[in-house]
Amino acid sequence: MSKYKINTTCVQGGYEPGNGEPRQVPIYQSTTFKYATSEDMGKLFDLEADGYFYSRLQNPTNDLVAKKICQLEGGAAAMLTGSGQSANFYAVFNIANCGDHVVASNSIYGGTYNLFAVTMKKMGIDFTFVDPDASEDEIRAAFRPNTKALFGEIIANPALTVLDIEKFAKVAHEQGVPLIVDNTFPTPINCRPIEWGADIVTHSTTKYMDGHGAAVGGCIVDAGKFDWMKYADKFPGLTTPDDSYHGITYAEKFGKEGAFITKATAQLMRDFGSVQSPQSAFILNLGLESLHVRVKRHCENALAVAKYLEQNDKVTYVNYCGLENDKYHALAEKYLPNGSCGVVSFGVKGGRKAAEEFMKHLKLGSIETHVADARTCCLHPASATHRQMNDEELTACGVYPDLVRYSCGLEDAEDLIADLEQAFAQI
């Protein structure tokens, strides 16, 4: 599908049915797969042949949908996971182990921050968090001899900071580590991070890719460009024999294009089993078929809402990089020229209590722990997704007590603005 434009890939990528085969991606709703001989199955366990033996590791439906996302991102290989959280966990844990270190932007989704700062720290992996606006020297200063990756979000949830991909990629590559980025909010419709130097791209497919709040999922895409063997001492999991697979060295056997995803599947998915169900993958594919149409409307609505909020005297600040006076507008013009996302964050005059009171009066905007949906939804992150953080941590990642995350759906922008207006009138 590489010869087609991204809109066409959304609709027809990943799956090309043969003569007399189903036009829609089939749902392979089976845990297991039959083989004629033990020798045939043995080749699969030795990674000597392609195929499927247990859906805890791989499933044909999942692979067809992952292939479409891979094509959309311009990557070399991809895999689906059970959630965006598991995608970020696998992407990091695939190369960083007990005793290792990772540098990450501090402006990331609260669940990801907790995964890194608390849960993975218990596993012996240490994280240093840097400001996304940090200089190259400041980012370099956070590195240690045992640093294995640099991580960031293209558009942070919910602070809406914009990552300078080229700056982060430059530092990562100077230090001999890959840049891992979460591209959930822009989607490949608005940003293809691999073209700017990213090595691994992750997604919570639950968001815009699904788009209808129907199925939880995640995805990892490998650019296939990072030379693991060049830094063999840093990445022994990829560059030395894996005893659990008869001594296979992933980087040698599968090359730059296949080593990362093969290891993540053969080792991590085998042992953790955070697999996406075939049914969820099928639903995800339905969402992908209209992604290019929906994302444009989300962005149009968000810009209209952001402009309204900018003029509202009950709003203390508005974060949306599509606004010309936004701090990240120049970066958005560079990396996101066709639009950023449908999410706007803003502060309500009066602080935490005023923000919570305002949200109670919304009629179209539902209070949900969700975002990037066809239906408008909103959240007070300090009380929900980021409530595990103290005030200092909240301030560091740009999530203030008065901040409301407002995810514009596909409704008419005039109706959304009218709903906001009546809610503000009641506080």
N, C-alpha and C positions, 0 to 999 in steps of 0.2 A: 504493500500500500504506500510505499515511500514516494511513488510518483504522483500521488494524489494530494490535494490540499487538505488541510486539517478538518474542514467541515465534512468532506467526503469520508475521511477516516473515522470520524465520530459515528457515521451511519453504517459504514460497511467494513471498517477495519477489523482485523483479528480473525475473522471467519470467512472463508470462501467456499461455500458448499459446492460439491460436485454434482454430476448429473443424477437427478432423482433423490438427492439428499435434502434434509429439512432446510427451509429458507432461513428460519430463525435458529439462533444458537441452541443446540439441544441441551436439556438438563440431564446430566448423567447422575441420576439419583441412586448411586450405588456406593456402598462402602468398599467393596472388593471387586476384583477383576480376575477372570478365569484364564488359565494357561494350560497348554497341552502337556507340558513336561516340567519337571523340577528344574531342568537345565535352562529352560526359557525364563523361568522366574528368577533363577540364580543370576542371570545376566543383568537383570534389573537391580538386584541388591548389590551387584558389583559395579554399578553405573557403567556397564558396558553396552547397554541397549536402552533405547527410549521406550517408554511405556508406563503403565500404571499398575500398582498392586494393592494400594490401600489409600483411601481418600483422606486419611489424616496427613499425608504428605502432599499428594497431588491428585487433581481430578481434571478430566478433560474440559469440562465447562469452565472451571476456574482458569485454566491455561489459555483458553481462547479469549476470554475477557481480559486477562493480564496482557495478552499479546496486543490487543487493541490499545490499551493504555500505554504500553511500551512504544507503539507506533506514534501515538499522540505526543509523547514526550521526546521522541527521537532517540530512544535508548537501544541497548543491545539485548537486554533480557529483563524479565519482570516476573513477579509473583504476587498473588493475592494473599492477604492475611485476614484474620477474623475481625480486626478493628484497626483504626489508625494508631492506637496506642501500641498494638503488637507490631505494627509496621516499623514504628520508631524504635521500639525495643530491639527487634531483630536486626535492623539496620546498624545499630551501634554494637550490640552484643556479638554480632557476626565477626567483628574485628577487635573488640576490646574485651579483655577478660580480667579476672581478679588481679589486682596490682597495677592495672593500667589507668590511664587518665584521658579525659576528653575535655575539649574546650567548647562551650556552647554560648550562644547569645542568651542574655537574660530576658529578652523580650520574646517569650514563647508561650504557647498554650499552658495554662496552669497544670493540667494533667500531665503534660510532658515534663514540666519542671519538677513535679513531684516524683515522677518516674525516675528522673535522673538524680535529683538531689537527695531523695530518701531511699527508694526501693533499690536502685542499682548501686547506690552507695553501700547498702547492706551486703551486696554481692562482691564488694571489694573494688568497685570502679569509682574513681574520684572524678568530680566535675568541677571545673572552674567556669564561672559565668562572667561574660563580658558584655558591655553595652554595645548594641548593634551599631551605634554611631562612633565607636572607638576607632582610633587611628590604627594604621597598620602596625606601628610600633607597640601600641597598647595591646593589640591582639597577640603579637609575637611574644610579648612579655608574659602572657598567660600560659605559654607552652612549656612543657617539661620534656625530659628525655623519653619518658614513657607515654607521651600523648599519642593517641591513635586516630583521632578524628577531630574535625571542626564541624559544628552543627548550628543551623539557624533556620528560621521560618521566613519565607519570602515576604509574606504579609502576616505579621504576628497577630494572633488571636488572644485577647481582644484589643491590644494596644494599637494595632494597625500601623506599627512601624514598618518601614520597607527596608529589606536587606540589600546592601550593596554587594551583589553577588560576585562581581569581578574582584572587589577588594578582598573579600573573604576567601575566594578561590586562590588568589595570588599568594596570600599568607599560608594557606593550607598546603599548597604545592611546594612552596619554598621550604616548608617544614617536613615534606615527604609524607603527608597524610591526605586522605580524601576529604572533600567537602560534601557533607550530607545536608540536604535542605528539604524542608517540608513545604510542598507547593499546593497545599489543600485549598487555600482561599483563591489564588489566581486561576488555578487549574491550567493545563497546557494551552487552553484557549487564549489566555491573556499573558502567559509567561512560560517559556521553555528553558528552565534553568541550565540544562546541559549545554545549550548554545552559549552560555555566559561563563562556563567553567565548572559547574557543579558535577560531581562524580556519581552521587547517589541521590535519587529523588524519592520522597515518600508522600503518601496521601492518606488522609482519612476519606475514603470513598463514600462514607456515610453522608458527607456534605454535598457539595454541588454535583459531584459525579452521579450520585444516586438522585439527589434533588427533590425527593418526595417523602423523606422520613420513613422509608419502607424497609431498609436493610442496612445493618451495621457492617462495616468492612474497611479494609485498608489495602494499600498496595506499595510495593517497593520496586523501583526501576533503577537498573544499573546502566550507566552510560557506556560501560565497557571500554573506558579509556585509561583508567588508573593502572599503572604498571606495578602490580603487587611484587613481582620478582625483583624489581629494582630496589625495593625496600624490604627484602626478604626477612631481615632480622626483626623488623617491626611487626610483621604479620605472619607469625609462624603457623597460625591456623589455616592459612591459605597457601603457604609456601613450603610446608614440611608434610611428611606423610601422615595421613589420618588413619590411625589404627582401627577405628570403628568401620572403615570402608576399605580394608585390606591394603592399607598403605598408599592410597591414592593421594597425590599432591594436586590439589584443585587448580592452582595457577598454572601448573605444567600441563595437566590433562585437558583443561577446558579454556585456557588462555584468558586474556583480559576480558573478553566478551562474555564468558560464561562462568568464571570461577566464583564470583561473589554470590550470585543467585543459586548456583548449584549447591554450594556449601550451606547457604541459608535454608534451602529445602531439605537437603540430605541430613543435616545435623540438627538445626534448630526446629524446623517443623516436625521432624521425626520425634524429637524429644519433648517439645512443648505442645505441639498440636494445636496451635492457634490458627486453625484453618478456617477459611470462609466456606460456608455451605454452598453447594451447587445452586440451590434455589436462590440464595442471596446474590450469587454471581450473575444469575440470569436476570434478576431484578436490576442489578447494577448496570448490566448491558443495555437494558431498556432506557435507563437514565442517560447513559452515554450517547445514545442515538440522538438526543435532543440537546445535548450539553452546549453546543455552539450557539443554539438559538436562545436558550434560557439565560446563559451567562450575560449576553448582551443586554437583555431586559433587566436583569438584576442590577447591572451597573448603571443603566439609565435611571432606574428608580432611586438607587442610592445617591447618585449625584443630585437629583432633584430634592431629595430629603435633606441632604447635607447642606445644600444652599439655603433651604428654608430654616434649618436649625441655626445656621450661621447668623441669621438676622433676628433670632428669637432672644428677647431680653431675659428669659428664664433659663437660658443655656450659657454656661460659663466657658465652654470650649467645645470644639468639634474636631474629631480626628477622621479625616478622609483624604487620602492622597490625591484624589481627583480635584480638590479645591486648589485654586491657584496660590493661595497664601498658606497652604499646608506645608509643614516642615519637610515633608518627603515628596513634594510635588516634582522636584527636579529628577529624583531617582525614579519616580513613577513614569515620568515622560521617557526616561531611558529604557527601563525594563518592562513597563506596562503601558505602552502607548495606546492600546486599544481599550483600556479600562482595567480596573484593579479587581474589585469584588463588589458584592452587594451589601457589605456590612459597614455600618457607620457607628462610631462610638462617640459619646458626648457626656459632658458633665451637667448635672442639674443643679441650679442655684439653690442653696440650702443644704447641700451635702447628702449624706447617706439616707436620712429619713425622707428627704424631699424626693430623692430618686426612687425609693421604694413606693412612696405614695403616688407619684406620677404613673408608675407602671401599673398600679391597680386600676387605673381609669382607662387604659387602652382597651379598645374593642377589637380592632383588627390584629394588633400585635399581641400574640399569645406569649405568656411567660413560660419559657421552656428551657431545658438544658440542651438546646439544639440551636443550630445555626445553618445558614446556607440552604434553606428549604424553599419550596415553591410558595409556601405560606409565610407571611411575615411573623417573625418571632423576636423576642427580646429577653434580656437577662441582666441581672445585677451581679456581675462576676465576683465582687468582694463578698457577697453573701452566698455564692454558689460555687462555681468552678474554681475560684481562687481563695476560698475561705480557709484553706489550710495554711495560707501565708500570713505572716505578721505584717504590720503596717509598713515596716521598713522594706520588706520584700515586695510588697504591693507597689510601693512607690518606685522601687528600682526597675520593675518591669512595666511601669506606666499604667497600672490598674489602680486608679484612685477610688476612694470610698463612694464618690458621687457618680462614678462612671456607669453609664448604661450602654450595653451592646445591643444595637438595633439592626436586625438582619432583614433587609428589604426583600420581600417575596416578589411574585409576579403580578400582583394586583395593580390597579391603576394608581399612578403616583399621586394624583389629586386626592384620591380617597385616603391614602396613607397620610398625607399631610393634614387633611381635615381631622383624621383620628388623633394625630399628635397634637393638633391645635386644641381640640376639646379636652384632652387629658391635661395639657399644661394649664388650661383655664381653671381647673379644679384644684390646683395647688397654690 
